[in-house]
Amino acid sequence: MSATLAAYSTSTGEAFQFWVLGTVAVIGALCTVFMKKAVHSALCLAGTMIVLAVFYLANGAYFLGVVQIIVYTGAIMMLFLFVVMLVGVTAADSLKETVKGQRWLALVCGLGFGILLAAGIANASLKEFDGLGRANAGGNVQGLASLIFTKYVFAFEITGALLISAAVGAMVLTHRERTERARTQRELSEQRVREGAHVPPLPAPGVYARHNAVDIAGLLPDGTPSELTVSKTLRERGQIRDVSTEALNDLRALEQRAEERLERKTVAPATFKRTEEASQ
């Protein structure tokens, strides 16, 4: 009798863990959708995945918990985060639809999926509780593999096919067909000459400055920063460090020290000459 009650009851620690971590997971999921910056959305999604991994571990699914942390959070999400931070997403990105009506189609598909999910949860009924002991009788990994490759093999294959179809669809939607011949390097250089654009290669960041980081604009000989030395993405995101004032102050100090040294060099020979004439 006690075992049956223990199977159907939840301890205080489990309930506290569920409500706290569940709230964090829901907040992270909402922030993933409503955050304006893509980097913040990726971080919130990574936090939600970590909370899901904790749920897996608490329910005895150690294999899924470890895979959730190592593969999804540690590899895939961090790769997405690094790509977003490297490439950058600005307000200047084009929001023009490559396929007409894809937003309405996505809205209809989302509503349909929500209805199916709500109907499945509403019709679900748990008549018997097998328990974690029975599910993991031969080990968590063995039990999971047995269910995937026997009872749920078709669902597993269909899920894989859907993921592959989603990846291929994303590539097709973002691919742009080239309607004209790609110009050669010579043609591009001739066009730059005709347009009067910057013909030689762009200067490297940090030229004539104290640092050569990619977010520091290079300085011209007169000390003014050059906009050609930094990436347009960093400029749009406002992540350029201005060192022109500091560099000008250092340049003035250097010129002042040089003038002082030159004055000492010009004064010393005159004094020595006058001393020599006085001795004669």
Accessible surface in RSA format (square Angstrom, percent):
REM  Atomic radii and reference values for relative SASA: ProtOr
REM  Chains: A
REM  Algorithm: Lee & Richards
REM  Probe-radius: 1.40
REM  Slices: 20
REM RES _ NUM      All-atoms   Total-Side   Main-Chain    Non-polar    All polar
REM                ABS   REL    ABS   REL    ABS   REL    ABS   REL    ABS   REL
RES MET A   1   176.78  91.6 132.61  87.8  44.17 105.2 110.46  93.9  66.32  87.9
RES SER A   2    91.28  77.1  81.30 108.5   9.98  23.0  50.88 108.3  40.40  56.6
RES ALA A   3    77.82  71.6  65.20 100.6  12.62  28.7  72.64 102.3   5.18  13.7
RES THR A   4    73.78  52.5  68.81  69.8   4.97  11.8  43.39  58.3  30.39  45.9
RES LEU A   5   103.54  57.7 102.71  73.5   0.83   2.1 103.15  72.4   0.40   1.1
RES ALA A   6    70.68  65.0  49.45  76.3  21.23  48.3  54.79  77.2  15.89  42.1
RES ALA A   7    42.34  38.9  23.08  35.6  19.26  43.8  32.33  45.5  10.01  26.5
RES TYR A   8   139.73  65.2 104.77  59.6  34.95  91.0  90.79  68.2  48.94  60.3
RES SER A   9    70.48  59.6  51.13  68.2  19.36  44.6  42.72  91.0  27.76  38.9
RES THR A  10    90.76  64.6  60.83  61.7  29.93  71.3  29.03  39.0  61.73  93.3
RES SER A  11    64.22  54.3  49.68  66.3  14.54  33.5  52.50 111.8  11.71  16.4
RES THR A  12   119.15  84.7 109.40 110.9   9.76  23.3  77.44 104.0  41.71  63.1
RES GLY A  13    49.31  60.8   0.00   N/A  49.31  60.8  40.00 109.8   9.31  20.8
RES GLU A  14    99.51  57.1  93.71  70.9   5.79  13.8  34.29  66.3  65.22  53.2
RES ALA A  15    35.93  33.0  33.55  51.8   2.38   5.4  35.93  50.6   0.00   0.0
RES PHE A  16   139.27  69.7 133.10  82.4   6.16  16.0 138.66  84.1   0.61   1.7
RES GLN A  17    47.85  26.8  44.18  32.3   3.68   8.8  23.76  50.6  24.09  18.3
RES PHE A  18   113.31  56.7 112.83  69.9   0.48   1.2 113.20  68.6   0.11   0.3
RES TRP A  19   172.96  69.4 171.41  83.0   1.56   3.7 150.51  80.2  22.46  36.4
RES VAL A  20    65.22  42.9  60.21  54.5   5.00  12.1  64.81  56.3   0.41   1.1
RES LEU A  21    40.21  22.4  40.21  28.8   0.00   0.0  40.21  28.2   0.00   0.0
RES GLY A  22    15.71  19.4   0.00   N/A  15.71  19.4  15.68  43.0   0.03   0.1
RES THR A  23    73.83  52.5  67.06  68.0   6.77  16.1  51.97  69.8  21.87  33.1
RES VAL A  24    75.83  49.9  73.17  66.2   2.65   6.4  74.04  64.3   1.79   4.9
RES ALA A  25    11.55  10.6  10.58  16.3   0.97   2.2  10.96  15.4   0.59   1.6
RES VAL A  26    90.65  59.7  88.03  79.7   2.62   6.3  90.65  78.8   0.00   0.0
RES ILE A  27    95.43  54.3  95.01  70.8   0.42   1.0  95.43  68.7   0.00   0.0
RES GLY A  28    11.25  13.9   0.00   N/A  11.25  13.9  10.90  29.9   0.35   0.8
RES ALA A  29    44.62  41.0  41.03  63.3   3.59   8.2  43.15  60.8   1.47   3.9
RES LEU A  30    94.77  52.8  94.32  67.5   0.45   1.1  94.66  66.5   0.11   0.3
RES CYS A  31    34.32  26.0  30.73  34.3   3.59   8.4   3.52   8.9  30.80  33.2
RES THR A  32    33.87  24.1  25.10  25.4   8.78  20.9  25.10  33.7   8.78  13.3
RES VAL A  33   112.24  73.9  84.63  76.6  27.61  66.5  90.05  78.2  22.20  60.2
RES PHE A  34   153.09  76.6 128.34  79.5  24.74  64.4 133.13  80.7  19.96  57.1
RES MET A  35    81.83  42.4  64.78  42.9  17.05  40.6  50.04  42.5  31.79  42.1
RES LYS A  36   206.61 100.8 166.12 101.9  40.49  96.4 116.28 104.7  90.33  96.2
RES LYS A  37   133.04  64.9 127.68  78.3   5.36  12.8  78.48  70.6  54.56  58.1
RES ALA A  38    36.57  33.6  23.10  35.6  13.47  30.6  28.78  40.5   7.79  20.6
RES VAL A  39    33.80  22.2  33.80  30.6   0.00   0.0  33.80  29.4   0.00   0.0
RES HIS A  40    75.20  41.1  74.68  51.9   0.52   1.3  38.15  39.3  37.05  43.1
RES SER A  41    17.21  14.5  17.08  22.8   0.12   0.3  13.65  29.1   3.55   5.0
RES ALA A  42    12.21  11.2   7.21  11.1   5.00  11.4  10.90  15.3   1.32   3.5
RES LEU A  43    90.69  50.5  82.07  58.7   8.62  21.7  82.25  57.8   8.44  22.7
RES CYS A  44    29.53  22.3  20.49  22.8   9.05  21.3   8.31  21.1  21.22  22.9
RES LEU A  45    59.97  33.4  59.97  42.9   0.00   0.0  59.97  42.1   0.00   0.0
RES ALA A  46     7.01   6.4   7.01  10.8   0.00   0.0   7.01   9.9   0.00   0.0
RES GLY A  47    31.33  38.6   0.00   N/A  31.33  38.6  29.44  80.8   1.89   4.2
RES THR A  48    15.79  11.2  14.24  14.4   1.55   3.7  14.70  19.7   1.09   1.6
RES MET A  49    34.62  17.9  34.62  22.9   0.00   0.0  34.62  29.4   0.00   0.0
RES ILE A  50    80.67  45.9  80.67  60.1   0.00   0.0  80.67  58.1   0.00   0.0
RES VAL A  51    11.67   7.7  11.51  10.4   0.16   0.4  11.67  10.1   0.00   0.0
RES LEU A  52    68.99  38.4  68.87  49.3   0.12   0.3  68.89  48.4   0.10   0.3
RES ALA A  53     0.00   0.0   0.00   0.0   0.00   0.0   0.00   0.0   0.00   0.0
RES VAL A  54    53.03  34.9  52.69  47.7   0.34   0.8  52.69  45.8   0.34   0.9
RES PHE A  55    37.96  19.0  37.81  23.4   0.15   0.4  37.90  23.0   0.06   0.2
RES TYR A  56    76.69  35.8  76.69  43.6   0.00   0.0  36.37  27.3  40.32  49.7
RES LEU A  57    64.03  35.7  56.06  40.1   7.97  20.0  56.21  39.5   7.83  21.1
RES ALA A  58    57.57  52.9  18.72  28.9  38.85  88.4  30.47  42.9  27.10  71.8
RES ASN A  59    87.41  60.3  84.42  81.6   2.99   7.2  15.81  38.0  71.61  69.2
RES GLY A  60     8.20  10.1   0.00   N/A   8.20  10.1   7.65  21.0   0.54   1.2
RES ALA A  61    18.90  17.4  18.26  28.2   0.64   1.5  18.64  26.2   0.26   0.7
RES TYR A  62   134.42  62.8 134.23  76.4   0.19   0.5  92.38  69.4  42.04  51.8
RES PHE A  63    84.58  42.3  77.97  48.3   6.61  17.2  83.59  50.7   0.99   2.8
RES LEU A  64    65.33  36.4  63.30  45.3   2.02   5.1  63.34  44.5   1.99   5.4
RES GLY A  65     0.00   0.0   0.00   N/A   0.00   0.0   0.00   0.0   0.00   0.0
RES VAL A  66    71.67  47.2  70.34  63.7   1.33   3.2  71.67  62.3   0.00   0.0
RES VAL A  67    39.12  25.7  38.41  34.8   0.71   1.7  39.12  34.0   0.00   0.0
RES GLN A  68    20.53  11.5  19.96  14.6   0.57   1.4   0.58   1.2  19.95  15.1
RES ILE A  69    69.86  39.8  69.57  51.8   0.28   0.7  69.57  50.1   0.28   0.8
RES ILE A  70   109.54  62.3 102.51  76.4   7.03  16.9 106.49  76.7   3.05   8.3
RES VAL A  71    63.38  41.7  62.27  56.4   1.11   2.7  63.38  55.1   0.00   0.0
RES TYR A  72    98.49  46.0  98.38  56.0   0.11   0.3  50.20  37.7  48.29  59.5
RES THR A  73     9.52   6.8   9.46   9.6   0.06   0.1   9.46  12.7   0.06   0.1
RES GLY A  74    42.69  52.6   0.00   N/A  42.69  52.6  24.32  66.8  18.36  41.1
RES ALA A  75    53.69  49.4  41.95  64.7  11.75  26.7  49.44  69.6   4.25  11.3
RES ILE A  76    67.83  38.6  66.62  49.6   1.21   2.9  67.83  48.8   0.00   0.0
RES MET A  77     5.23   2.7   5.23   3.5   0.00   0.0   2.81   2.4   2.41   3.2
RES MET A  78    53.45  27.7  53.45  35.4   0.00   0.0  31.40  26.7  22.05  29.2
RES LEU A  79   107.68  60.0 105.04  75.1   2.65   6.7 107.03  75.2   0.66   1.8
RES PHE A  80   107.85  54.0 106.52  66.0   1.33   3.5 107.84  65.4   0.01   0.0
RES LEU A  81    12.28   6.8  12.28   8.8   0.00   0.0  12.28   8.6   0.00   0.0
RES PHE A  82   126.01  63.0 122.26  75.7   3.76   9.8 123.30  74.8   2.72   7.8
RES VAL A  83    72.80  47.9  71.95  65.1   0.84   2.0  72.77  63.2   0.03   0.1
RES VAL A  84    32.52  21.4  29.88  27.0   2.65   6.4  32.22  28.0   0.31   0.8
RES MET A  85    98.49  51.0  85.72  56.7  12.77  30.4  79.95  68.0  18.54  24.6
RES LEU A  86   153.77  85.6 128.89  92.2  24.87  62.5 133.79  94.0  19.97  53.8
RES VAL A  87    95.40  62.8  83.82  75.9  11.58  27.9  89.22  77.5   6.19  16.8
RES GLY A  88    11.15  13.7   0.00   N/A  11.15  13.7   1.04   2.8  10.11  22.6
RES VAL A  89    91.40  60.1  65.81  59.6  25.60  61.7  65.81  57.2  25.60  69.4
RES THR A  90    29.30  20.8  15.23  15.4  14.07  33.5  16.77  22.5  12.53  18.9
RES ALA A  91   112.98 103.9  69.82 107.7  43.16  98.2  82.64 116.4  30.34  80.4
RES ALA A  92    81.51  74.9  42.69  65.9  38.82  88.3  54.54  76.8  26.97  71.4
RES ASP A  93    68.19  47.8  56.05  55.8  12.15  28.7  27.57  64.9  40.62  40.5
RES SER A  94    80.62  68.1  43.97  58.7  36.65  84.4  37.39  79.6  43.23  60.6
RES LEU A  95   143.15  79.7 124.15  88.8  19.00  47.8 130.67  91.8  12.48  33.6
RES LYS A  96   178.41  87.0 151.94  93.2  26.47  63.0 103.17  92.9  75.24  80.1
RES GLU A  97    53.53  30.7  37.07  28.0  16.46  39.2  19.02  36.8  34.51  28.2
RES THR A  98    79.56  56.6  42.75  43.3  36.82  87.7  47.64  64.0  31.92  48.3
RES VAL A  99    72.94  48.0  69.83  63.2   3.11   7.5  72.94  63.4   0.00   0.0
RES LYS A 100   200.70  97.9 176.23 108.1  24.47  58.3 119.70 107.7  81.00  86.3
RES GLY A 101    36.33  44.8   0.00   N/A  36.33  44.8  25.79  70.8  10.54  23.6
RES GLN A 102    50.55  28.3  45.76  33.4   4.79  11.4  19.08  40.6  31.47  23.9
RES ARG A 103   143.74  60.4 133.85  68.2   9.90  23.6  56.87  77.7  86.87  52.7
RES TRP A 104   185.51  74.4 184.68  89.4   0.83   1.9 155.18  82.7  30.33  49.2
RES LEU A 105   117.59  65.5 113.60  81.3   3.99  10.0 116.77  82.0   0.82   2.2
RES ALA A 106    65.13  59.9  50.13  77.4  15.00  34.1  57.17  80.5   7.96  21.1
RES LEU A 107    94.25  52.5  87.71  62.8   6.54  16.4  93.60  65.7   0.66   1.8
RES VAL A 108    96.21  63.3  93.51  84.7   2.71   6.5  93.93  81.6   2.29   6.2
RES CYS A 109    75.98  57.5  63.48  70.8  12.50  29.4  33.00  83.6  42.98  46.3
RES GLY A 110    43.77  54.0   0.00   N/A  43.77  54.0  34.67  95.1   9.10  20.4
RES LEU A 111   111.39  62.0 108.24  77.4   3.15   7.9 109.83  77.1   1.56   4.2
RES GLY A 112    29.63  36.5   0.00   N/A  29.63  36.5  28.61  78.5   1.02   2.3
RES PHE A 113   138.25  69.2 134.39  83.2   3.87  10.1 136.04  82.5   2.21   6.3
RES GLY A 114    33.92  41.8   0.00   N/A  33.92  41.8  29.19  80.1   4.72  10.6
RES ILE A 115   121.44  69.1 116.97  87.1   4.47  10.8 120.26  86.6   1.18   3.2
RES LEU A 116   133.15  74.2 124.82  89.3   8.34  21.0 125.06  87.8   8.09  21.8
RES LEU A 117    96.60  53.8  90.52  64.8   6.08  15.3  96.05  67.5   0.55   1.5
RES ALA A 118    62.11  57.1  51.62  79.7  10.50  23.9  58.04  81.7   4.07  10.8
RES ALA A 119    46.17  42.5  38.43  59.3   7.74  17.6  45.57  64.2   0.60   1.6
RES GLY A 120    43.66  53.8   0.00   N/A  43.66  53.8  36.11  99.1   7.55  16.9
RES ILE A 121   121.81  69.3 110.25  82.1  11.56  27.9 112.48  81.0   9.33  25.3
RES ALA A 122    83.98  77.2  46.63  72.0  37.35  85.0  57.01  80.3  26.97  71.4
RES ASN A 123   123.96  85.5  96.15  92.9  27.82  67.0  31.42  75.6  92.54  89.4
RES ALA A 124    75.74  69.6  45.60  70.4  30.14  68.6  55.49  78.2  20.25  53.6
RES SER A 125    87.40  73.9  52.41  69.9  34.99  80.6  42.07  89.6  45.33  63.5
RES LEU A 126   142.57  79.4 107.18  76.7  35.38  88.9 108.08  75.9  34.49  92.8
RES LYS A 127   181.66  88.6 148.28  91.0  33.37  79.5  97.52  87.8  84.13  89.6
RES GLU A 128   130.20  74.7 118.41  89.6  11.79  28.1  41.38  80.0  88.82  72.5
RES PHE A 129    92.18  46.1  66.20  41.0  25.98  67.6  67.03  40.6  25.15  72.0
RES ASP A 130    85.99  60.2  62.44  62.1  23.56  55.7  15.11  35.6  70.88  70.7
RES GLY A 131    21.44  26.4   0.00   N/A  21.44  26.4  14.87  40.8   6.58  14.7
RES LEU A 132    98.34  54.8  93.91  67.2   4.43  11.1  94.04  66.0   4.30  11.6
RES GLY A 133    59.60  73.5   0.00   N/A  59.60  73.5  44.98 123.4  14.62  32.7
RES ARG A 134   173.40  72.8 152.12  77.5  21.28  50.7  52.41  71.6 120.99  73.3
RES ALA A 135    57.30  52.7  35.81  55.3  21.49  48.9  46.41  65.4  10.89  28.8
RES ASN A 136    43.15  29.8  29.15  28.2  14.00  33.7  12.98  31.3  30.17  29.2
RES ALA A 137    86.00  79.1  47.76  73.7  38.24  87.0  54.15  76.3  31.85  84.4
RES GLY A 138    60.07  74.1   0.00   N/A  60.07  74.1  39.13 107.4  20.93  46.9
RES GLY A 139    25.97  32.0   0.00   N/A  25.97  32.0  24.30  66.7   1.66   3.7
RES ASN A 140    27.91  19.2  20.00  19.3   7.92  19.1   9.40  22.6  18.51  17.9
RES VAL A 141    76.86  50.6  75.86  68.7   1.00   2.4  75.86  65.9   1.00   2.7
RES GLN A 142   112.30  62.8 103.94  76.0   8.36  19.9  50.31 107.1  61.98  47.0
RES GLY A 143    17.41  21.5   0.00   N/A  17.41  21.5  16.87  46.3   0.54   1.2
RES LEU A 144    40.00  22.3  35.79  25.6   4.20  10.6  37.89  26.6   2.11   5.7
RES ALA A 145    40.73  37.4  36.93  57.0   3.79   8.6  39.36  55.4   1.36   3.6
RES SER A 146    61.65  52.1  53.22  71.0   8.42  19.4  31.34  66.7  30.30  42.5
RES LEU A 147    84.39  47.0  84.39  60.4   0.00   0.0  84.39  59.3   0.00   0.0
RES ILE A 148    40.22  22.9  40.07  29.8   0.16   0.4  40.09  28.9   0.13   0.4
RES PHE A 149   133.66  66.9 115.23  71.4  18.43  48.0 115.23  69.9  18.43  52.7
RES THR A 150    91.76  65.3  68.51  69.5  23.25  55.4  69.81  93.8  21.95  33.2
RES LYS A 151   146.55  71.5 115.58  70.9  30.97  73.7  75.58  68.0  70.97  75.6
RES TYR A 152   106.86  49.9 105.16  59.8   1.70   4.4  75.27  56.6  31.60  38.9
RES VAL A 153    41.45  27.3  41.45  37.5   0.00   0.0  41.45  36.0   0.00   0.0
RES PHE A 154   161.21  80.7 160.03  99.1   1.18   3.1 161.12  97.7   0.09   0.3
RES ALA A 155    55.34  50.9  46.94  72.4   8.40  19.1  52.02  73.3   3.32   8.8
RES PHE A 156   102.62  51.3  95.30  59.0   7.32  19.1 100.28  60.8   2.34   6.7
RES GLU A 157   104.69  60.1  98.58  74.6   6.11  14.5  37.09  71.7  67.59  55.2
RES ILE A 158   106.78  60.8 104.80  78.1   1.98   4.8 106.74  76.9   0.04   0.1
RES THR A 159    72.22  51.4  72.13  73.1   0.09   0.2  48.54  65.2  23.68  35.8
RES GLY A 160    28.41  35.0   0.00   N/A  28.41  35.0  27.60  75.7   0.81   1.8
RES ALA A 161    55.53  51.1  48.09  74.2   7.44  16.9  52.91  74.5   2.61   6.9
RES LEU A 162   117.09  65.2 112.73  80.6   4.36  11.0 113.07  79.4   4.02  10.8
RES LEU A 163   120.60  67.2 115.04  82.3   5.56  14.0 115.43  81.1   5.17  13.9
RES ILE A 164   118.17  67.2 115.61  86.1   2.57   6.2 118.17  85.1   0.00   0.0
RES SER A 165    68.12  57.6  55.64  74.3  12.48  28.8  33.00  70.3  35.12  49.2
RES ALA A 166    65.74  60.4  47.64  73.5  18.10  41.2  59.54  83.8   6.21  16.4
RES ALA A 167    56.15  51.6  46.27  71.4   9.88  22.5  54.82  77.2   1.33   3.5
RES VAL A 168    79.17  52.1  79.17  71.7   0.00   0.0  79.17  68.8   0.00   0.0
RES GLY A 169    28.43  35.1   0.00   N/A  28.43  35.1  28.05  77.0   0.38   0.9
RES ALA A 170    54.43  50.0  47.63  73.5   6.80  15.5  52.33  73.7   2.10   5.6
RES MET A 171   133.67  69.2 127.34  84.3   6.33  15.1 105.40  89.6  28.26  37.4
RES VAL A 172   100.90  66.4  88.72  80.3  12.18  29.3  92.30  80.2   8.60  23.3
RES LEU A 173    72.60  40.4  70.54  50.5   2.07   5.2  70.85  49.8   1.75   4.7
RES THR A 174   104.11  74.0  81.19  82.3  22.91  54.6  70.88  95.2  33.23  50.2
RES HIS A 175   112.80  61.6  94.07  65.4  18.73  47.9  67.07  69.1  45.73  53.2
RES ARG A 176   182.55  76.6 162.94  83.1  19.61  46.7  64.14  87.7 118.42  71.8
RES GLU A 177   137.28  78.8 116.57  88.2  20.71  49.3  55.42 107.2  81.86  66.8
RES ARG A 178   173.91  73.0 136.39  69.5  37.52  89.3  49.00  67.0 124.91  75.7
RES THR A 179   134.51  95.7  94.15  95.5  40.36  96.2  75.26 101.1  59.26  89.6
RES GLU A 180   130.71  75.0 116.30  88.0  14.41  34.3  42.81  82.8  87.89  71.8
RES ARG A 181   163.51  68.7 138.56  70.6  24.96  59.4  86.91 118.8  76.60  46.4
RES ALA A 182    54.79  50.4  44.05  68.0  10.74  24.4  45.55  64.1   9.24  24.5
RES ARG A 183   133.33  56.0 112.23  57.2  21.10  50.2  39.22  53.6  94.10  57.0
RES THR A 184    69.21  49.2  62.03  62.9   7.18  17.1  65.25  87.6   3.96   6.0
RES GLN A 185   133.57  74.7 126.30  92.3   7.26  17.3  60.08 127.9  73.49  55.7
RES ARG A 186   178.22  74.8 170.81  87.1   7.40  17.6  62.83  85.9 115.38  69.9
RES GLU A 187    58.12  33.4  55.61  42.1   2.51   6.0  29.37  56.8  28.74  23.5
RES LEU A 188    58.00  32.3  57.15  40.9   0.85   2.1  57.20  40.2   0.80   2.2
RES SER A 189    35.41  29.9  35.11  46.9   0.30   0.7  24.79  52.8  10.62  14.9
RES GLU A 190    69.75  40.0  66.93  50.6   2.81   6.7  29.56  57.2  40.18  32.8
RES GLN A 191    50.43  28.2  50.43  36.9   0.00   0.0  14.95  31.8  35.48  26.9
RES ARG A 192    79.95  33.6  79.95  40.8   0.00   0.0  34.30  46.9  45.65  27.7
RES VAL A 193    92.81  61.1  78.96  71.5  13.86  33.4  79.60  69.2  13.21  35.8
RES ARG A 194   176.48  74.1 138.13  70.4  38.35  91.3  76.65 104.8  99.83  60.5
RES GLU A 195   118.14  67.8  80.76  61.1  37.38  89.0  42.77  82.7  75.37  61.5
RES GLY A 196    64.14  79.1   0.00   N/A  64.14  79.1  32.13  88.2  32.01  71.7
RES ALA A 197    49.15  45.2  29.44  45.4  19.71  44.8  41.53  58.5   7.62  20.2
RES HIS A 198    70.72  38.6  51.75  36.0  18.97  48.5  40.75  42.0  29.97  34.9
RES VAL A 199    72.50  47.7  63.18  57.2   9.33  22.5  63.18  54.9   9.33  25.3
RES PRO A 200    80.77  58.9  71.45  65.1   9.33  33.9  76.99  63.6   3.78  23.5
RES PRO A 201   124.05  90.4 102.57  93.5  21.48  78.1 114.26  94.3   9.79  60.8
RES LEU A 202   109.97  61.2  87.24  62.4  22.73  57.1  87.24  61.3  22.73  61.2
RES PRO A 203    50.47  36.8  35.10  32.0  15.37  55.9  45.78  37.8   4.69  29.2
RES ALA A 204    60.97  56.1  51.58  79.6   9.40  21.4  56.61  79.7   4.36  11.6
RES PRO A 205    36.67  26.7  32.42  29.6   4.25  15.5  32.42  26.8   4.25  26.4
RES GLY A 206     7.99   9.9   0.00   N/A   7.99   9.9   0.61   1.7   7.38  16.5
RES VAL A 207    59.50  39.2  53.23  48.2   6.27  15.1  59.45  51.7   0.05   0.1
RES TYR A 208   154.92  72.3 117.54  66.9  37.38  97.3  88.02  66.1  66.90  82.5
RES ALA A 209    24.62  22.6   0.00   0.0  24.62  56.0   2.12   3.0  22.50  59.6
RES ARG A 210   154.79  65.0 119.26  60.8  35.53  84.6  38.94  53.2 115.85  70.2
RES HIS A 211    97.41  53.2  89.87  62.5   7.54  19.3  59.07  60.9  38.34  44.6
RES ASN A 212   126.20  87.0 110.87 107.1  15.34  36.9  24.76  59.6 101.44  98.0
RES ALA A 213    35.04  32.2  25.00  38.6  10.03  22.8  34.54  48.6   0.49   1.3
RES VAL A 214   107.39  70.7 104.26  94.4   3.13   7.5 104.39  90.7   3.00   8.1
RES ASP A 215    33.40  23.4  33.40  33.2   0.00   0.0   8.54  20.1  24.86  24.8
RES ILE A 216     0.93   0.5   0.93   0.7   0.00   0.0   0.93   0.7   0.00   0.0
RES ALA A 217    10.64   9.8  10.37  16.0   0.27   0.6  10.37  14.6   0.27   0.7
RES GLY A 218     1.17   1.4   0.00   N/A   1.17   1.4   1.17   3.2   0.00   0.0
RES LEU A 219     8.08   4.5   4.26   3.1   3.81   9.6   4.53   3.2   3.55   9.5
RES LEU A 220    83.70  46.6  81.48  58.3   2.22   5.6  81.68  57.4   2.03   5.5
RES PRO A 221   110.15  80.3  83.91  76.5  26.24  95.4  88.99  73.5  21.16 131.5
RES ASP A 222    95.74  67.1  69.99  69.7  25.75  60.9  48.92 115.1  46.82  46.7
RES GLY A 223     4.93   6.1   0.00   N/A   4.93   6.1   4.92  13.5   0.01   0.0
RES THR A 224    62.66  44.6  61.81  62.7   0.85   2.0  58.63  78.8   4.03   6.1
RES PRO A 225    64.86  47.3  50.05  45.6  14.81  53.8  50.05  41.3  14.81  92.0
RES SER A 226    13.68  11.6   9.27  12.4   4.41  10.1   6.27  13.4   7.40  10.4
RES GLU A 227   126.19  72.4 119.21  90.2   6.97  16.6  40.44  78.2  85.75  70.0
RES LEU A 228    84.64  47.1  77.56  55.5   7.08  17.8  80.40  56.5   4.24  11.4
RES THR A 229     9.85   7.0   2.22   2.3   7.63  18.2   3.62   4.9   6.24   9.4
RES VAL A 230    13.69   9.0   1.70   1.5  11.99  28.9   5.70   5.0   7.98  21.7
RES SER A 231    58.33  49.3  44.10  58.9  14.23  32.8  36.84  78.5  21.49  30.1
RES LYS A 232   160.05  78.1 156.59  96.1   3.46   8.2  98.87  89.0  61.17  65.2
RES THR A 233    40.37  28.7  36.96  37.5   3.40   8.1  10.61  14.3  29.75  45.0
RES LEU A 234    32.29  18.0  32.29  23.1   0.00   0.0  32.29  22.7   0.00   0.0
RES ARG A 235    82.67  34.7  68.23  34.8  14.44  34.4  44.46  60.8  38.21  23.2
RES GLU A 236   118.29  67.9  85.98  65.0  32.32  76.9  15.36  29.7 102.94  84.0
RES ARG A 237    71.66  30.1  41.22  21.0  30.44  72.5  22.78  31.1  48.88  29.6
RES GLY A 238    65.02  80.2   0.00   N/A  65.02  80.2  34.16  93.7  30.86  69.1
RES GLN A 239    84.69  47.4  72.96  53.3  11.73  27.9  34.55  73.6  50.14  38.0
RES ILE A 240    54.53  31.0  30.41  22.7  24.12  58.1  30.56  22.0  23.97  65.0
RES ARG A 241   127.35  53.5 123.01  62.7   4.34  10.3  60.55  82.7  66.80  40.5
RES ASP A 242   107.57  75.4  73.99  73.6  33.58  79.4  39.28  92.5  68.29  68.1
RES VAL A 243    20.97  13.8  19.80  17.9   1.17   2.8  20.34  17.7   0.63   1.7
RES SER A 244    13.93  11.8  13.61  18.2   0.32   0.7   2.49   5.3  11.44  16.0
RES THR A 245    90.43  64.3  89.08  90.3   1.35   3.2  62.27  83.6  28.16  42.6
RES GLU A 246    77.73  44.6  72.30  54.7   5.44  12.9  35.72  69.1  42.01  34.3
RES ALA A 247    13.67  12.6   8.62  13.3   5.05  11.5  10.06  14.2   3.61   9.6
RES LEU A 248    48.60  27.1  48.60  34.8   0.00   0.0  48.60  34.1   0.00   0.0
RES ASN A 249    75.95  52.4  69.58  67.2   6.37  15.3  24.43  58.8  51.52  49.8
RES ASP A 250    60.86  42.6  55.51  55.3   5.34  12.6  29.21  68.8  31.64  31.6
RES LEU A 251    66.76  37.2  63.54  45.5   3.23   8.1  66.38  46.6   0.38   1.0
RES ARG A 252   140.81  59.1 136.27  69.5   4.54  10.8  62.39  85.3  78.42  47.5
RES ALA A 253    39.22  36.1  35.04  54.1   4.19   9.5  38.35  54.0   0.88   2.3
RES LEU A 254    99.61  55.5  99.61  71.3   0.00   0.0  99.61  70.0   0.00   0.0
RES GLU A 255    90.02  51.7  87.09  65.9   2.93   7.0  31.25  60.5  58.77  48.0
RES GLN A 256   107.37  60.0 105.03  76.8   2.34   5.6  26.25  55.9  81.12  61.5
RES ARG A 257   118.83  49.9 117.82  60.1   1.01   2.4  51.84  70.9  66.99  40.6
RES ALA A 258    44.08  40.5  39.09  60.3   4.99  11.4  43.40  61.1   0.68   1.8
RES GLU A 259   103.43  59.4 102.06  77.2   1.37   3.3  31.10  60.1  72.34  59.1
RES GLU A 260    79.58  45.7  77.91  58.9   1.67   4.0  27.54  53.3  52.04  42.5
RES ARG A 261   141.34  59.3 140.28  71.5   1.06   2.5  31.25  42.7 110.09  66.7
RES LEU A 262   107.07  59.6 106.80  76.4   0.27   0.7 107.00  75.1   0.07   0.2
RES GLU A 263   109.40  62.8 107.95  81.7   1.45   3.5  38.01  73.5  71.38  58.3
RES ARG A 264   147.33  61.9 140.12  71.4   7.21  17.2  75.51 103.2  71.82  43.5
RES LYS A 265   141.66  69.1 131.43  80.6  10.23  24.4  83.76  75.4  57.91  61.7
RES THR A 266    94.92  67.5  78.30  79.4  16.61  39.6  74.51 100.1  20.41  30.9
RES VAL A 267    89.85  59.1  87.37  79.1   2.48   6.0  89.85  78.1   0.00   0.0
RES ALA A 268    60.87  56.0  50.04  77.2  10.83  24.6  57.02  80.3   3.85  10.2
RES PRO A 269    80.04  58.3  70.37  64.2   9.67  35.1  76.87  63.5   3.17  19.7
RES ALA A 270    42.60  39.2  35.17  54.3   7.44  16.9  41.48  58.4   1.13   3.0
RES THR A 271    63.17  44.9  63.04  63.9   0.14   0.3  56.85  76.4   6.33   9.6
RES PHE A 272   143.36  71.7 139.00  86.1   4.36  11.3 142.90  86.6   0.46   1.3
RES LYS A 273   128.92  62.9 128.50  78.8   0.42   1.0  72.17  65.0  56.75  60.5
RES ARG A 274   145.89  61.3 140.70  71.7   5.19  12.4  68.15  93.1  77.74  47.1
RES THR A 275    85.96  61.1  80.04  81.1   5.92  14.1  67.66  90.9  18.31  27.7
RES GLU A 276    83.93  48.2  78.61  59.5   5.32  12.7  28.22  54.6  55.71  45.5
RES GLU A 277   104.24  59.8  89.78  67.9  14.46  34.4  38.75  75.0  65.49  53.5
RES ALA A 278    89.29  82.1  50.30  77.6  38.99  88.7  63.09  88.8  26.20  69.4
RES SER A 279    93.52  79.0  51.05  68.1  42.47  97.8  52.49 111.8  41.03  57.5
RES GLN A 280   175.33  98.0 108.66  79.4  66.67 158.7  59.32 126.3 116.02  88.0
END  Absolute sums over single chains surface
CHAIN  1 A    22443.7      18932.0       3511.7      15447.9       6995.8
END  Absolute sums over all chains
TOTAL         22443.7      18932.0       3511.7      15447.9       6995.8
